[in-house]
Amino acid sequence: MAVEIDGKLYSWTQSICASCYDKRFPGRGAVALKPEYCEPEQCCDCGEQTDAGIYMRQDPRTVNHPALETD
């Protein structure tokens, strides 16, 4: 499922860096992809590049830097 914003489709699967994840969910450890499967992406909160491999399901209209839907 994707959300259209200004004619572009955005994903509900958002990449988030470890720092922003910790701010959102203090004391709760993240489940992340193994490092060999991680690719650099933009954090949905701070906009910095991250390869933490942490993802969350989030309405793209509610984050600062939403991820585009990919095929």
N, C-alpha and C positions, 0 to 999 in steps of 0.2 A: 504494500500500500504506500502510495506516495502522496505528497501534498503539492499542489501547484501554487507557486508564489511568483507573481510578475511574469507569467508565461513559462516558468521553469519548474521542473519536477524535483522535489527535495525528498530525501529518504527519512524514514523514522529511525534508522540505525545511525547513531551518532558516535563518532570517535571522541574520546576525552582523554586528556593527559592525566597522569597520576596525581599531580598537584591539585588540579581542579576536582578530580574524583574525591580526593581526601577532604577538600573543603565542603563538597556536597554531602558526603557520607563519612563524617569523622569516626575513626575507629573501626570502620568496616572495610575489610580487605577486598580488593578487587579481584575478580577472576579475569585473567588476561590470556591472550593467545601466546603460544610459545614464540620466543624471539625470532626464530627462523621463518615464521609465517607473518611477521609484522612488516608493514610498509609505512613509510612516512605519510602522515595525514595531518589535517588541521584540526586542532582541538575545537570542539563546538562552543566552549565557554570563552577561553582566553584568545583563541585564534593562532596560538603558537603551534609550530610543527611538532608532532609527537609520533613516536613509534612504540608507544606503551602497549598497544594491542588491547586496550580497554574500550569496550563499546557499551552503549546503553540505548534502550528504546526510548525515544523522546520525540514529541511533536516538534518538527522543525521550525514551527512558528514561535517556539518558546525559547530558542537558544540564540546566542549572539552570532554564531558562525555555522549555519546549517550545512550539512553535506548534500551534494547533488545526488539524485537517484542515478545509479549506473545499471546498465543491462547485464 
